[in-house]
């Protein structure tokens, strides 16, 4: 039996409190926690990540082991169960008895999903759900996007290996993506700070090329956020043309501006935008409008397991209304023969194909050129959906 050191245990409990009680994102909580412990080695960082992600992924199952309602299980209880299941000795473990291994329990308990979410997956994805739900409980792969404004994939791969002993593989059908063979701390890496790469899921990297933009075009990124796809769009445009990036949150656009300077992306203009704003200057202006829409994020459960416990059916309904409204908002901005691209990191047809189908029925001037869907069970990466619609009139 191995010992769980107190500093890791305290950090894990604090991280779980921030995620479960303060509704913070797991990845950001862990990044900040790691930053406050600069002397930790790779083994300590890996242990913290493993504990926190396991406790979030298997929250319902861990609660079942101690016969406690999922929503009231404390971080200390989750960590105690984790130690029992992983033969780890924690000096402050709570005195509790675990029931026998719940192999006789229903699949929803064993898979550790809320009932409503598991049932929706079965209903909406009858041909995929049996493969998809266990895949979403696996650890996500780490992939980088090469910034072609600074370097190219093969050179980046060689430099990471020779200078930092970071091994990677080029991802098939995603030419700018490198998948790391093992998780590494990269936010202070010199090549990252020089803008040579961004940390971005390989399936997410497929969206920008899917727009089929070329240098010199007018492009709008309607839900730009902190700019992952805006930066990729600018690189594909080779800094030629105009790229307008909008979001409702000013702090995210400030982060986009910072990242753009690092990446050498010079054509991005940011603007805070109220939902539903018409912006007459955009009418019939854009060759490409990209809507990376707010969504349930179910395709990202590998890296965001907390979403299982935050989503509700009411939230999902509100998101679908927002997705529809964004398409309505953006449609007038597309010039004739331009394209409107809709994308989500959801795997649910009710957020994807059904939203697009309804839009097309109400807008005869658009037709569907192509749509693609990616599922978590097909690779180490996120589930994604994207549809490209051309405006003919």
N, C-alpha and C positions, 0 to 999 in steps of 0.2 A: 504494500500500500504506500503510495507516494504522499508526501505532505504538501498541502496547499498553503503557501506562505500568506501570512496575515495581510501584507501590503496588497497582494493580488486580490484576496478576498474582499478587503475593504473597497478597493477600486471597482470590483465587480458589483457589489451591492450599491454603491453610489451611482454607478452607470445605469443599473436596472431601475433605480428610483427616478433618475432623470428621464428615462424612456417611458416607464409605465405610469408615473405619477405626474410628470411635468410635460408629457407628450412631445418630447424631443426626439429627433431622428437618431437611430442607433449609430450610424456611421459617424455622424458629427460628434456625438457624445464620446465615442471611443477615440476619435482623433484628438479631442481636447484632453481627454484623460491621459493618453500617451504623451502628449506634449508637456504635461505637468510632471512627467517622470522621465526626463531625458536620459537617465542612467540605466533604464531598463534595457535588457538585451532582447534579442529576437525571441528567445524562449518565453520570457515574461509577457511580451506583447502578444504572442500567439496564444498563450494560456488565457489572457484576459479576453481576447476576441472569442475564443472557443467557448468559454463559460457563458458570456453574455448572449451570444447568438444561440447557444443550445437552450438556455433558460427561456428565451423568447420564442424560439421555434416550438419547443415542447412544453409550453406553459400549461396547456390543458392536461396533457398527459402527466406532467409532474404534479399538478394539483390532484389528479385522480389517484396517484400513488399514495397521497396522504389524506384522501377523502375530504378535500377542501374545495369550495367553489372557486373556479378559475379566477374570477375577478377580484377575489379577496386574498389570494395567495400572495404572501409578502416576498420581497427579494431575498430575505434571509431563509425563508422556507424553500424557495426555488434553489438557492445555492446549496442548502443542506441535501436536497434530493439529488442535485447534480453530483455532489461528492459521493453519496451512496452508490449511484449508478456508475461512477467512474473510478471507484476504489481510491478515493482521495481522502486524506485525513485533514480535517479543518478543526482547529482547536475550539472554535466557537460554534460548531455545528449544533443545531437545535436538537433536543431529545425528542425523537419522533420515530414511529414505526411505519415502514412502508408496507403496503399490501403486496401480495404476490404479483408477479409479472402479469399484466392485464392482457394476455393473449386472447382471452375469451371476450374481450370488450369489442364494441363496434368499431368499424374502420375509422369513423370520425374521431373517436377518442384516441386510437392508436396513432392516427395521423396528426392529431392535435390541431383541429380546426373548429371554429364555431359552427354550430349546426346549420345556421342559415347559409353560411358561405359554402360549406361543403355541398349542401343541397342545390344551391344555385349552380355550382360547378357541374354537378351531375346533369342538371337540366339543360344548361346552355352548351355544354361540351360533351355530349354523350359518347362521342367517338374518341375523345382524347383524355377525359378526366382521370381515368384509372391510371394512366401514365403520368399525367401532369401533376396531380396533387403530391405524390411522393417526390417528384423531381424538384418541386418548389421548396421542399424541406432540406435540400442539399446545399452545400456551400457553393457560392458563386465563384466563377473564374475571374481572375483579375486581368483586364485588358487595357492597353494603352492605344491612343490614337496618335499616329505620327502627324506632326504639323509640317506639311509640305512647303509652307512659307519659310521654314527654317532648315529642313533636312529631308531625307527620304527613308522609307522603312528599313531597307537593308543596312544602311549606314547607322541608323539609330540602334538597330539590333546588335550590330558589331560593337558600337561604342558602349552600350550598356553591359555587354559581356566582358569586353577587354578592360574597361576602366572600373567597373563596379561589381563584376561577377554576378550580374543579373541576367539569367538565361531566359530566353523567350522564343516563341514560335510565331511565324506569320500565319494569321488566320485565313483559311481558304475562303474565297469569295468575298473577302473584306480586306482589300489590299493595303489599307493604311493601319490595320489593327495588328498589334503584337499581344499574344497571350503569355503571361508570365508562368514559368514552371512552378514557382512558389511565391507566396505572398511576401512582398517587401515594402519597407517604408520609403516612400518616394517624394513626399512633399518638400523635402529639403535637398533633393538630388540636384546637382548643378545643371544637368541637362533639362530637367523640369523647369528650373528657375530661369533658364535661357529661352524657354518657350518651345523646346524641341518636341514636346509631347504633352498630351492631356490624359488623365485617367478617365476612360469612357468605355462603357460596355460595348462589346463588338456588335451586338445587334442594334444598339442605338446608333452606331456609326453607319448603318445602312440607310438611314432616313435621308440624310443630305444628298447622297448620290442619286437616290430614288427620285428626287425632284427633277433630275435631268437638266439642271441649270448649266449655263456656260458663262465664261467671263464676259463682262460688259452688260449683263442683265440688270434689271431693277427687281429687287427681291425684298420681301417682307417676312420677318419672323415674328409672328403675332404673339406667341407665348414664350418669349425668349428666356425668361428666368435669368440664371447666372451665365447663360450664354454658351453652353456646350455645343449646341448645333449651330448657333450663329458663327462661332469661330470656325467650325468645319465648313460652313457655307462660304465664308470669306476666303478660306484656303482654296476651295474648289474654284472660286471665281478669280483666283490669283490676284486678289486686291484690285480687280478691274470691274467697275460697275458701282451700283448703289445698294446698300443693305440697311434697311430700317428695322431696328429691333425694339419691340414693344413689350412691356409687362406692367402689371398693376402694382408691383412692389419696387419702390425706388432703390432699396438696399441691394436687391438682386441685380439691378442694372448697374449700380456702382461696382459690384463685383465683376460684372461683364466688362466694364470699361477697364478695370485693372487687368483682367485676363487678356483682353485684346491688346493692350500695350505690351504685355509679355510675349504674346504670340506674334506680334507684328501685323495684326489685322487692322488695316487703316481705313476700311470703307464702311465700318459699322457706325450708324448713328442711332443713339438710344433715346427713348422717350417714354415717360410714364403715361399709361393709357387707361382711361376708365373703360370698364366693360360696356360694350354697346356703342362706343364713340364712332361717329361716321367718318370723320376726317376727309372732307371733300377733296383735299389735295391728293389723296390716294386713289380716287376713283379712276378706274381703267389705267392705273399707272404701272402695276406690277406684272412682270413676266411670270413670277413665281410667288405665291403666298404659302408659307408653311405654318400650319397650326399643329404644334406639338401639345395637344390638349391636356388640361388637367383631367386626371382619371383616377380610378381606384388604385392603380399601381400594382395590380395583382401579378403582373408578369415579373415583378421585381422582388417577390417574397424571398428569394434566395439571399438577397442583400438587405432587404427591409422587412424582416419577419414581424416587426411590431405592427405592420399594417393589418394583419389578421385580427388584431384585438381592437383596432380603432375604427375600422369600417363598420357601417350599419347599412341596412337597406335604404333608410332615409337619405344617408349620405350619397349612396350610389344613385338614387333618383335625382338628387340635386346636381350631381356631376353630369348626368345625362342631359339635363336641361342646359347646363353651362356649355357643354359640347355642341349642342344644337345652336345655341345663341352665338357661339364663336364662328361657326360656319356662316350663319346669316350675316354677321358683322363683316366678315372678310370677303364675301362673294363679290360685292361691287368693286373691290379694289383690283380684281384680276382683269387685265386687258384681254380683248378678243385674241384667241389662240394661246393665251396664257394658261397656267395650271394652278389649281388649288390642291395642296397636299395636306391630308389629314392623317395624324399619327397619334398613337397612344402606347403606353407601356402596360396596357391591359390585355388580357386574353379573352375577355368576355365579348361575344357578339353584340350584346346589348349596348356596349360602349363603342363598338367598332362597325361591323357591317350594317347593323340596324340604323345607326346614326347616319351613315353615308347613304344608305338606301332611301331613308326619309328625305334627306337633303336633295337627292337627285330627283325624287318624285315632285318636289316643290320648285325645282329650278331646271326647267327644260333646256336652258342655255348651257348646261354642263352635262358632260357624259363621262362615265368611268373609263379611264384608260387602262389602269392596272391596280391590283391590290395584292398585298402579300401579308402573310401572318407567320410569326415565328413563335415556337413554344419552348418552354423551359426544358422539357424532356428531350428535345432534339440536340441540345448542346449544353455547355457549361454556362451559357449566357441567359439574358433576360428574355421573357416573352414580350413580343412587340407586334404591332399592327400598323400598316400604312396603306393609304389609298391615294392615287393620283387622279384628279378629275380635270378635264380640259374644258375651257370655256369657248364655245363656238359662236356665241352671239350675246 
